[in-house]
């Protein structure tokens, strides 16, 4: 993996961790789903060679 991909995944992890410590309820779960979706989309684009 290149540094750009690692930085993107680290950013999604930070967003998920911040949501875990600052949000509660359905909004936290929605942020987790959004971050996970973006991470998957980024990974797919990385594997496709974009």
N, C-alpha and C positions, 0 to 999 in steps of 0.2 A: 504494500500500500504506500502511496505517496503521502507527503506531508499535508497536502491540501485535503485529502480524504480523511486523514486522521483528525485534522483540525475541525472539519465539519462534524464528524461523529462525536468529538469531544464537546462541541458546542451544543449538540442535541442532548448529550448526557447532562451538561450543566443546566440546561433549561428544565429537564426532567427532575433533577435534584432540587432546583430552586422551587419548582412547583410542589414537590413533596414536602418541603419545609415551610412554605408560605401559604399554600392554598389548602382547601379542604372540600370534601364533598364531590359533587358532580363536575365542578369546574376543574378540579385537579385531574380527574380522570380524562376529561376532554383535552386538557393540555398534554397529558401523557400520550393519548391517542394521536394527537397532532404531531408531536415530536417523533413518535414511532413511525408514523406515515412518512414524514419528511426524511427520516433516516433510511427507510426502505427505498424511497424514491431516489435518494442520493446513491445508495449502494447499487441499485439497478442501473443508473446512469453511468456509474463508475465501471461496472462490469461490461456495459455496452461500448465503452471506450470513448465516451463523450468527453 
